[in-house]
Amino acid sequence: MYKMKLDKMILLACTYLASNCVALAQESVPAGSLLTLEESVNIALKNNLEVRQSELQSESASILFKQAKRDLFPSVSANIGHGLNQGRSIDPFTNGYIDQNVNFANYSLSGGLTLFNGLLLQNSIKQNRLAFEASKMEQQQAKDALTINVILTYLQILSNEDLLNQSVLQAELSSRQVKRLQVLNEEGAIAPAILFDLQGQLANDELAIVNNRNALNASGLALAQLMNIEHDPELKIARLTTVQSQMTERYPFTADQISKTALNQLAIIKGAMLRKESALKSVQVARGHRYPNLTLNSNLFSNYSSLAFRNQMAGIQQITSDNFVNINGTQYPVITPERSFTSQKILYNDQIRNNFSSSLSVNLRIP
């Protein structure tokens, strides 16, 4: 028979999925090359858009899982700001109003640590871990489904080739019979109806050639689409080896055994179960928002202003005042000391060091 039995196709697909094949580095098929079944599967796994999309979804789930784990760590943020104010503004050093240009700078470092939030972070880690594992199973399912589709399409091409060859041979045989009956009809040795019937059979055989050739082209196009390569009508595929083509033994397991094995082994089943567990964890994450949130926060701060000056004493002078002191009828002028100061700009590093401040707080938020 030219059409392979379904159990033979499934057994061949399962045997191929069980083997560990290394993906080829090529992304396309050279013109005129002979494509094997293993090469077809490997090229499809490398190029197929659905498989690549499942890989990206798995990577995205992995990033979310890593982020959920890092959310347990304390949060730290730093801020550095430099600026220039013109006109009326507030001096960041004295907090007084000024009407001149001033350069300023601010430095801050803050951190926070969640002490309690109803196990929201822990459940979020579990949820994202299960979602990540489910995405890996879904990625494997996409590869398994693609592999089976490639194998079935490959076998369909072989079947269509055999059907096309059979229809060509049948048409040649019908053509020879028509020529022989035409000679006999001209000699009156047969009834004309016999010749007409055989000519109709020849037309059907020629139509079968056209249909089988179209089916072969369609299956070749389907294989090219699965491999995500440009369709080449001249592409040839290799015939199956003797070991592959002789896998016609009856599958030794019952329907119940096959069902139980599928429930335990198939990636799509495992992925669905993991998705269910992840959804249950997401419910616990949502419930965590109903609990109080206790956080520990800290902050470090310092600033600089170009208008910051310090007054430094330059010296002391004795100055005679207008006041007098009467001692025994004699008036003596009062001499008072007078201090002189000079203004000195405070250096940048000194301001940052002198203006340093810190704070520590505990915040409780009750929903």
Contacts in CASP RR format, 6 or more apart in sequence:
PFRMAT RR
TARGET T0000
AUTHOR 0000-0000-0000
METHOD contacts of the structure
MODEL  1
MYKMKLDKMILLACTYLASNCVALAQESVPAGSLLTLEESVNIALKNNLE
VRQSELQSESASILFKQAKRDLFPSVSANIGHGLNQGRSIDPFTNGYIDQ
NVNFANYSLSGGLTLFNGLLLQNSIKQNRLAFEASKMEQQQAKDALTINV
ILTYLQILSNEDLLNQSVLQAELSSRQVKRLQVLNEEGAIAPAILFDLQG
QLANDELAIVNNRNALNASGLALAQLMNIEHDPELKIARLTTVQSQMTER
YPFTADQISKTALNQLAIIKGAMLRKESALKSVQVARGHRYPNLTLNSNL
FSNYSSLAFRNQMAGIQQITSDNFVNINGTQYPVITPERSFTSQKILYND
QIRNNFSSSLSVNLRIP
2 159 0 8 1.000
2 162 0 8 1.000
2 163 0 8 1.000
2 166 0 8 1.000
3 159 0 8 1.000
3 163 0 8 1.000
4 155 0 8 1.000
4 159 0 8 1.000
5 248 0 8 1.000
7 250 0 8 1.000
7 251 0 8 1.000
8 247 0 8 1.000
8 248 0 8 1.000
9 151 0 8 1.000
9 152 0 8 1.000
9 155 0 8 1.000
10 251 0 8 1.000
11 247 0 8 1.000
11 249 0 8 1.000
11 251 0 8 1.000
12 151 0 8 1.000
12 155 0 8 1.000
12 244 0 8 1.000
12 247 0 8 1.000
13 147 0 8 1.000
13 148 0 8 1.000
13 151 0 8 1.000
13 152 0 8 1.000
15 247 0 8 1.000
16 37 0 8 1.000
16 38 0 8 1.000
16 41 0 8 1.000
16 147 0 8 1.000
16 151 0 8 1.000
17 144 0 8 1.000
17 147 0 8 1.000
17 148 0 8 1.000
21 38 0 8 1.000
21 41 0 8 1.000
21 42 0 8 1.000
22 42 0 8 1.000
23 42 0 8 1.000
23 45 0 8 1.000
23 46 0 8 1.000
24 39 0 8 1.000
24 42 0 8 1.000
24 43 0 8 1.000
24 46 0 8 1.000
26 43 0 8 1.000
27 43 0 8 1.000
27 46 0 8 1.000
27 47 0 8 1.000
27 229 0 8 1.000
28 43 0 8 1.000
28 229 0 8 1.000
28 230 0 8 1.000
29 35 0 8 1.000
29 39 0 8 1.000
29 43 0 8 1.000
29 227 0 8 1.000
29 229 0 8 1.000
29 232 0 8 1.000
29 235 0 8 1.000
31 232 0 8 1.000
31 234 0 8 1.000
31 235 0 8 1.000
32 232 0 8 1.000
32 234 0 8 1.000
32 235 0 8 1.000
32 236 0 8 1.000
33 235 0 8 1.000
33 236 0 8 1.000
34 236 0 8 1.000
34 237 0 8 1.000
34 238 0 8 1.000
35 235 0 8 1.000
35 236 0 8 1.000
35 237 0 8 1.000
35 238 0 8 1.000
36 237 0 8 1.000
36 238 0 8 1.000
37 151 0 8 1.000
37 154 0 8 1.000
37 237 0 8 1.000
37 238 0 8 1.000
37 240 0 8 1.000
37 244 0 8 1.000
40 150 0 8 1.000
40 154 0 8 1.000
40 223 0 8 1.000
40 227 0 8 1.000
40 237 0 8 1.000
41 147 0 8 1.000
41 150 0 8 1.000
41 151 0 8 1.000
43 227 0 8 1.000
43 229 0 8 1.000
44 51 0 8 1.000
44 146 0 8 1.000
44 147 0 8 1.000
44 150 0 8 1.000
44 226 0 8 1.000
44 227 0 8 1.000
44 228 0 8 1.000
45 51 0 8 1.000
45 143 0 8 1.000
45 146 0 8 1.000
45 147 0 8 1.000
47 227 0 8 1.000
47 228 0 8 1.000
47 229 0 8 1.000
48 146 0 8 1.000
48 226 0 8 1.000
48 227 0 8 1.000
48 228 0 8 1.000
49 228 0 8 1.000
50 142 0 8 1.000
50 146 0 8 1.000
51 139 0 8 1.000
51 142 0 8 1.000
51 143 0 8 1.000
51 146 0 8 1.000
54 135 0 8 1.000
54 138 0 8 1.000
54 139 0 8 1.000
54 142 0 8 1.000
54 143 0 8 1.000
55 139 0 8 1.000
57 135 0 8 1.000
57 138 0 8 1.000
57 139 0 8 1.000
58 132 0 8 1.000
58 135 0 8 1.000
58 136 0 8 1.000
58 138 0 8 1.000
58 139 0 8 1.000
60 135 0 8 1.000
61 128 0 8 1.000
61 131 0 8 1.000
61 132 0 8 1.000
61 134 0 8 1.000
61 135 0 8 1.000
62 132 0 8 1.000
62 135 0 8 1.000
64 128 0 8 1.000
64 131 0 8 1.000
64 132 0 8 1.000
65 125 0 8 1.000
65 128 0 8 1.000
65 129 0 8 1.000
65 131 0 8 1.000
65 132 0 8 1.000
67 128 0 8 1.000
68 121 0 8 1.000
68 124 0 8 1.000
68 125 0 8 1.000
68 127 0 8 1.000
68 128 0 8 1.000
68 129 0 8 1.000
69 125 0 8 1.000
71 121 0 8 1.000
71 124 0 8 1.000
71 125 0 8 1.000
72 114 0 8 1.000
72 121 0 8 1.000
72 122 0 8 1.000
72 125 0 8 1.000
74 111 0 8 1.000
74 112 0 8 1.000
74 113 0 8 1.000
75 111 0 8 1.000
75 112 0 8 1.000
75 113 0 8 1.000
76 109 0 8 1.000
76 110 0 8 1.000
76 111 0 8 1.000
76 112 0 8 1.000
77 109 0 8 1.000
77 110 0 8 1.000
77 111 0 8 1.000
78 108 0 8 1.000
78 109 0 8 1.000
78 110 0 8 1.000
79 106 0 8 1.000
79 107 0 8 1.000
79 108 0 8 1.000
79 109 0 8 1.000
79 110 0 8 1.000
80 105 0 8 1.000
80 106 0 8 1.000
80 107 0 8 1.000
81 105 0 8 1.000
81 106 0 8 1.000
81 107 0 8 1.000
82 103 0 8 1.000
82 104 0 8 1.000
82 105 0 8 1.000
83 103 0 8 1.000
83 104 0 8 1.000
83 105 0 8 1.000
84 101 0 8 1.000
84 102 0 8 1.000
84 103 0 8 1.000
84 104 0 8 1.000
85 101 0 8 1.000
85 102 0 8 1.000
85 104 0 8 1.000
86 101 0 8 1.000
87 99 0 8 1.000
87 100 0 8 1.000
87 101 0 8 1.000
88 97 0 8 1.000
88 98 0 8 1.000
88 99 0 8 1.000
89 97 0 8 1.000
89 98 0 8 1.000
89 102 0 8 1.000
90 96 0 8 1.000
90 97 0 8 1.000
90 98 0 8 1.000
91 97 0 8 1.000
91 98 0 8 1.000
91 102 0 8 1.000
91 305 0 8 1.000
91 307 0 8 1.000
92 102 0 8 1.000
92 104 0 8 1.000
92 106 0 8 1.000
92 303 0 8 1.000
92 304 0 8 1.000
92 305 0 8 1.000
93 303 0 8 1.000
93 305 0 8 1.000
93 307 0 8 1.000
93 308 0 8 1.000
93 351 0 8 1.000
94 305 0 8 1.000
94 307 0 8 1.000
98 307 0 8 1.000
100 307 0 8 1.000
102 305 0 8 1.000
102 306 0 8 1.000
102 307 0 8 1.000
103 304 0 8 1.000
103 305 0 8 1.000
103 306 0 8 1.000
104 303 0 8 1.000
104 304 0 8 1.000
104 305 0 8 1.000
104 306 0 8 1.000
105 303 0 8 1.000
105 304 0 8 1.000
105 348 0 8 1.000
105 352 0 8 1.000
106 301 0 8 1.000
106 302 0 8 1.000
106 303 0 8 1.000
106 304 0 8 1.000
107 301 0 8 1.000
107 302 0 8 1.000
107 303 0 8 1.000
107 352 0 8 1.000
108 299 0 8 1.000
108 300 0 8 1.000
108 301 0 8 1.000
108 302 0 8 1.000
109 299 0 8 1.000
109 300 0 8 1.000
109 301 0 8 1.000
110 297 0 8 1.000
110 298 0 8 1.000
110 299 0 8 1.000
110 300 0 8 1.000
111 297 0 8 1.000
111 298 0 8 1.000
111 299 0 8 1.000
112 295 0 8 1.000
112 296 0 8 1.000
112 297 0 8 1.000
112 298 0 8 1.000
113 295 0 8 1.000
113 296 0 8 1.000
113 297 0 8 1.000
114 121 0 8 1.000
114 293 0 8 1.000
114 294 0 8 1.000
114 295 0 8 1.000
115 294 0 8 1.000
115 295 0 8 1.000
115 296 0 8 1.000
115 362 0 8 1.000
116 291 0 8 1.000
116 292 0 8 1.000
116 293 0 8 1.000
116 294 0 8 1.000
117 288 0 8 1.000
117 291 0 8 1.000
117 292 0 8 1.000
117 293 0 8 1.000
117 294 0 8 1.000
118 288 0 8 1.000
118 291 0 8 1.000
118 292 0 8 1.000
119 284 0 8 1.000
119 288 0 8 1.000
120 285 0 8 1.000
120 288 0 8 1.000
120 289 0 8 1.000
120 291 0 8 1.000
123 281 0 8 1.000
123 284 0 8 1.000
123 285 0 8 1.000
123 288 0 8 1.000
124 281 0 8 1.000
124 285 0 8 1.000
126 281 0 8 1.000
127 278 0 8 1.000
127 281 0 8 1.000
127 282 0 8 1.000
127 284 0 8 1.000
127 285 0 8 1.000
128 278 0 8 1.000
130 274 0 8 1.000
130 275 0 8 1.000
130 277 0 8 1.000
130 278 0 8 1.000
130 281 0 8 1.000
131 274 0 8 1.000
131 275 0 8 1.000
131 278 0 8 1.000
133 271 0 8 1.000
133 274 0 8 1.000
134 270 0 8 1.000
134 271 0 8 1.000
134 272 0 8 1.000
134 274 0 8 1.000
134 275 0 8 1.000
134 278 0 8 1.000
137 267 0 8 1.000
137 268 0 8 1.000
137 270 0 8 1.000
137 271 0 8 1.000
137 274 0 8 1.000
138 267 0 8 1.000
138 268 0 8 1.000
138 271 0 8 1.000
140 267 0 8 1.000
141 266 0 8 1.000
141 267 0 8 1.000
141 268 0 8 1.000
141 271 0 8 1.000
144 266 0 8 1.000
144 267 0 8 1.000
146 226 0 8 1.000
149 226 0 8 1.000
150 223 0 8 1.000
150 226 0 8 1.000
150 227 0 8 1.000
153 219 0 8 1.000
153 220 0 8 1.000
153 222 0 8 1.000
153 223 0 8 1.000
153 226 0 8 1.000
154 223 0 8 1.000
154 237 0 8 1.000
156 219 0 8 1.000
156 222 0 8 1.000
157 216 0 8 1.000
157 219 0 8 1.000
157 220 0 8 1.000
157 223 0 8 1.000
157 237 0 8 1.000
158 237 0 8 1.000
158 239 0 8 1.000
158 240 0 8 1.000
160 212 0 8 1.000
160 215 0 8 1.000
160 216 0 8 1.000
160 219 0 8 1.000
161 216 0 8 1.000
163 212 0 8 1.000
163 215 0 8 1.000
164 209 0 8 1.000
164 212 0 8 1.000
164 213 0 8 1.000
164 215 0 8 1.000
164 216 0 8 1.000
167 205 0 8 1.000
167 208 0 8 1.000
167 209 0 8 1.000
167 212 0 8 1.000
168 209 0 8 1.000
170 205 0 8 1.000
170 208 0 8 1.000
171 202 0 8 1.000
171 205 0 8 1.000
171 206 0 8 1.000
171 208 0 8 1.000
171 209 0 8 1.000
174 198 0 8 1.000
174 201 0 8 1.000
174 202 0 8 1.000
174 205 0 8 1.000
175 202 0 8 1.000
177 198 0 8 1.000
178 195 0 8 1.000
178 198 0 8 1.000
178 199 0 8 1.000
178 202 0 8 1.000
181 190 0 8 1.000
181 194 0 8 1.000
181 195 0 8 1.000
181 198 0 8 1.000
182 195 0 8 1.000
184 190 0 8 1.000
184 195 0 8 1.000
185 192 0 8 1.000
185 194 0 8 1.000
185 195 0 8 1.000
217 233 0 8 1.000
220 231 0 8 1.000
220 235 0 8 1.000
221 231 0 8 1.000
223 237 0 8 1.000
224 230 0 8 1.000
224 231 0 8 1.000
224 232 0 8 1.000
224 235 0 8 1.000
225 231 0 8 1.000
239 245 0 8 1.000
251 258 0 8 1.000
253 261 0 8 1.000
262 269 0 8 1.000
263 269 0 8 1.000
289 367 0 8 1.000
290 367 0 8 1.000
291 367 0 8 1.000
292 364 0 8 1.000
292 365 0 8 1.000
292 366 0 8 1.000
292 367 0 8 1.000
293 364 0 8 1.000
293 365 0 8 1.000
293 366 0 8 1.000
293 367 0 8 1.000
294 362 0 8 1.000
294 363 0 8 1.000
294 364 0 8 1.000
294 365 0 8 1.000
295 362 0 8 1.000
295 363 0 8 1.000
295 365 0 8 1.000
296 360 0 8 1.000
296 361 0 8 1.000
296 362 0 8 1.000
297 360 0 8 1.000
297 361 0 8 1.000
297 362 0 8 1.000
297 363 0 8 1.000
298 358 0 8 1.000
298 359 0 8 1.000
298 360 0 8 1.000
298 361 0 8 1.000
299 358 0 8 1.000
299 359 0 8 1.000
299 360 0 8 1.000
300 356 0 8 1.000
300 357 0 8 1.000
300 358 0 8 1.000
301 355 0 8 1.000
301 356 0 8 1.000
301 357 0 8 1.000
301 358 0 8 1.000
301 359 0 8 1.000
302 351 0 8 1.000
302 352 0 8 1.000
302 353 0 8 1.000
302 355 0 8 1.000
302 356 0 8 1.000
302 357 0 8 1.000
303 351 0 8 1.000
303 352 0 8 1.000
303 355 0 8 1.000
304 348 0 8 1.000
304 351 0 8 1.000
304 352 0 8 1.000
304 355 0 8 1.000
305 351 0 8 1.000
308 345 0 8 1.000
308 346 0 8 1.000
308 351 0 8 1.000
309 343 0 8 1.000
309 344 0 8 1.000
309 345 0 8 1.000
309 346 0 8 1.000
310 343 0 8 1.000
310 344 0 8 1.000
310 346 0 8 1.000
311 341 0 8 1.000
311 342 0 8 1.000
311 343 0 8 1.000
311 344 0 8 1.000
312 341 0 8 1.000
312 342 0 8 1.000
312 343 0 8 1.000
312 344 0 8 1.000
313 339 0 8 1.000
313 340 0 8 1.000
313 341 0 8 1.000
314 340 0 8 1.000
314 341 0 8 1.000
314 342 0 8 1.000
315 339 0 8 1.000
315 340 0 8 1.000
316 337 0 8 1.000
316 338 0 8 1.000
316 339 0 8 1.000
316 340 0 8 1.000
317 337 0 8 1.000
317 338 0 8 1.000
317 340 0 8 1.000
318 335 0 8 1.000
318 336 0 8 1.000
318 337 0 8 1.000
318 338 0 8 1.000
319 335 0 8 1.000
319 336 0 8 1.000
319 337 0 8 1.000
319 338 0 8 1.000
320 333 0 8 1.000
320 334 0 8 1.000
320 335 0 8 1.000
321 333 0 8 1.000
321 334 0 8 1.000
321 335 0 8 1.000
321 336 0 8 1.000
322 333 0 8 1.000
323 333 0 8 1.000
323 334 0 8 1.000
324 331 0 8 1.000
324 332 0 8 1.000
324 333 0 8 1.000
324 334 0 8 1.000
325 331 0 8 1.000
325 332 0 8 1.000
325 333 0 8 1.000
325 334 0 8 1.000
326 332 0 8 1.000
346 354 0 8 1.000
END
